[in-house]
Amino acid sequence: MKILENHLKDASPHRMEGRRFSVSLADAPPDGGLARHLHEEIEFFYVRSGRLTLFVEDEAFPLSKDEAVVIPPNLCHWAENPGGLPSSYGTVCFNMSLFTGTGYRRFIRPLMLDGKAYVLKLSGSSGWQSEALRVLDELMRYHNLPDAESWQLEFHGLIFILWNKVYRNQYADSPAILAYQKLYRRMLGSIDYIHDHYKEEITDGLLAKQANMSVGTFCRYFKQLLGVTPFHYINKHRILQSRVLLVNTDRKISDIAFQCGYNNLSHFNREFKRYMGCTPSGYRNYEVQAPGKGGGS
């Protein structure tokens, strides 16, 4: 998990500790909350007492006790306590490899590409949401439970039960999923090209060629599938890749910028701050000094 701003008292990182999931519980005093961050895991943010406002990118979700939000991967999010009352929250995070490694990639793949379209508030307003919240509350009981070997399979099973309720009732027949299923196969070559060649110059023409489409048709379908233009998708992928190098190497920031496809350091700094909320150097300094990091991620 990547903490970006430390202006709130409780940053509460989700420590995976070598596993493919994490459970965390934390208090949010009147002047506290959860610092702005993003990570590669799917997260369920659950208010256990009081009231909190969760922000996911540019959308705000006021939450009361026993309400939750599903946060797809790689979306900036943070929480604030605007009511002035003591509150508490819990989070359950799981790595997507929990699904991709078991042949169930299709149930989470859309969130990997256009996560913003799948942010979801759970409020108990329907029977299935109440059931999902009960499973989520049960998952919270595993926080700091010793002897993980004795309960990991049970925990994984509960995650699959929880995700089945969310997917079957909210995502399976949504217009976004249907559009995804129709377009994904046509666009896969272009998406893979970006992931394989992000260090190089990439044009809309090159990407359109991978999909055997005209540039105009390709750009329209790309935005329909991923929710952003090819330019913005490439930029975000480059920034996400640069995070790994900033934390796990001691290379100069200018070298990292070049390796991730930026020929201009000022442009890299500007784009990094736009996506991550801080400068590359500020991000590196925080990650190196963060408790438990030991200079790496």
N, C-alpha and C positions, 0 to 999 in steps of 0.2 A: 504494500500500500504506500502511496506517495502523499505525504503531508505537504501542503503548499504554503499555508499561512499559519502562523502560530499566535495570532492575536486573540484567540479564545483560550480559556483556561484549560479545557479538556480536549486534547487532540485524539485520544483513544485510537491508536492504530490497530488494525485488524491483523493480528499476528497469526500467520498460517502455520508456523513452526514445523515445516516439512510435510504437513498434511495438505489435503486438497479442500479443506474447509476451515472455518474459524467461527467461534462464538464469542462475543464480547458484551459486557454489561457495563454501563457507566452512568454517573449522575451528571446532570446539567444544571448547575446553580443559576441564579438569575442573571449573572454576568458571564455565563459560560455557554458551551455548546460543542459542536464538532467542527474542527477546522476544515477549510476547503482542501479537497484532495480528490484523487481518482485512482483507480486500480483496475486490474484485468479480471477481477472476479465479479460474478453476479452477487448483488447484496440485497438482503431484506432488512430495512431499517424499521424498527418497531418501538413505539412509545409505550413504556411500561407504567409511567405515572406522569401527571401534569400535562402540560401542553408544550409543543415545540413546533417550529416552522422549519421544514426541510426544503432546501433549495437544490434543484437538479438542473444544471446549466442555467437557463434563464426562466425557469418555472418554479413557483413557490407552492408548497403543499403544507397548509396548516394541519397539524395532527394533534389529536387528543389521545387519551389513554386507550390502549388496545386498538390503535390504528397503525398501519404500516404502509411502506412504499417499496415496490420492486425497482431496483436501480440496476440497469444493464451495465456491461463493462465499459470502461474508459469514458465515463461521463463525469465531469466535475460536479461534486456535490458537497454540501456543508449544512450544518444545522445551527439554529439560534433559538434562544429562549427569550421571546419577547414579552412574556406575561409577567415576569418578575416573581414567579413561584418556583420552588424546587421541583425539578422534573428528573426523570430518568429514562433511559432508552437501552435497547439491545440491538445487536446486529448479528445476522447470520450471513456469512459469505461462503461461496463455494466456487472452486476453480472449474472452468468449463471442461477440463479434461476428465472430470467425473462423468460427463456425458459422452464426449468425443471418444474416449477410450473404451466405451461399451457399445458403440454402434448406434447411439441415439443422437448423433450430431444434428439431425434434422430438427429436433425439438428445441434447439437453442441457437442454431446458425443465424436466423434473422437478427437476433439480438447482438450478435458479433459484428454485423455489418451496419445496421442502422438502429443503434440502441435507443436513440431519443424517441423513436416512434413507439417504444414499448414500455416506457415508464408507466407504472401503474400504482394507483392508491388502493389499498385494501381497508375498508371501513366496516365490514360486517353488514353492509346494506343488502346482501343477498345470502341465501343459505350456503352457497359454496365459499363465499368470502369468509363467513363465520367459521366454517370448517378449516379453511386455510390458516386463519389466525390462530385457531386452537392448535394446529400442528406446529406453527411457528412458536407459540408459547411453550410447547413441549420441547422443541429444539433448544430453547433458552436454558432449560434445566441441565444441559450438558456443559454449561460454562464451568471451567476449572475442575471438571470431574476427573479424578485420577484413573489410571489404568485404562488408557484409551483403547488398547488392544481388545479389551473385553466388550466395548460398546460401539466401535467404529462402524461395523456392518449395520447395526441397528440405526445409527445416526444417518448413514447413507440412505437406508431405506426410507426414513422420514423425509429426507430431502427429495427423493423421487416421488413420494406421495404428495408433498407440497407442490412440486413443480407440475405434476400431473393435473392437479386441481387448477392451477393458474393457466397452464397451457390449454387444457381442454375447454375451460369455460370462458377464457378471455382472448387467447391468441389464435387458436386453431382455425376459426372461421372468420377472423378479422380481415378487412380489405387489405391491410398491409401484408398479412401472411399470404393471402391468395395472390397478390401482385408479386410478392417475393418468389413464390413457387413457379410462377409463369416466366419470370424474367431471369432468375438466377442462373439457369443453365446457359442462357445466351450470353450472360455477362461474366461468367466465371473466368474465362481466359483473360479478360481485361483486368479483373481484380487480381488474379495471380500475377499478371505482368507487373502491376504496381508493386506488389509485395516483393517480387524478385529483382526489380530494377529501380527501386526508389532512390538509389544513390546516383542515378543517371538523370539526364534531362528526359522528361516524358511529356509528350504532346497529346492533345486530344486525337490527332490523326493517327498516332501510333496505337492508341488504345482502341479507337474505332476499328482499326484493321484487325485487331485480335478478335473482335466480335463480328467481323464481316458486315459492318454497317457503315452508313454515311456518318460524317461527324455530327450533323444535326440530330439525326435519329439516335445515335449513341449517347450524346449528352442528355437528351430528353429521357431516355430509358435509365441511364445511370442515376440521374437525380430521383427518378421515380422509385428505383430500387433502394438506394442508399440514403436518400434524403438530403444529399449535398451534391455539389458539382464535382467533377473529377479533380479540379484544381484544389478544392478544399479537402477532399479525401486524401489526396497525395500529401498535402501539407501536414494534415493531422498524423498520418502514418509516419512521416519523417520525424515529427516532433516526438512521437511515442518511442520510436527507435532511438532517438538521441538521449532519452532519459536513461536508458540502460547503460550507454557509454559514459554519461556524466557521473553515474554512481559507481560503476564497476571498473572504470579505468581512470588513469591520471592524465589522459591526453588533454592537450590544450583545447579550449572551447572552439577556437577557430578550426582546428583539425577535425573535431567532431562535426562541426557545421558542414565542412566540406565533404566528409564521409557520408553524411546524411542527405546530400544533394543540394546544399546551399553554397553558392559561390560568393555570397556576400554576408559577412558576419553581422552587420547591422540588421539585415533582413532576417537572419536566423534569430537574433535576440528579440526582435519585434514579434515574430511569429510565435516564438516560445512563450513570451509573456502573454500574448493574446490567448493561447490555449491553456497555459498552465497557471497563470496568475502571478508569476514571479519570473525573475531573470534566470538564465541558465546557471550563473555562478551562485545565486541565492539558493536555487534548488539543490545544487551539488553540496553546498556548505551545510544545509539543513540535513540532507540525507546522511552525510558522513558523520555528523554529530548526533544524530538521533539515537536514543537508547536502543541497544540491541542490534544496531546496524554493523558496528565494527568495521566501518569503512566500506561496506558493500551491501548489496540488497539480498 
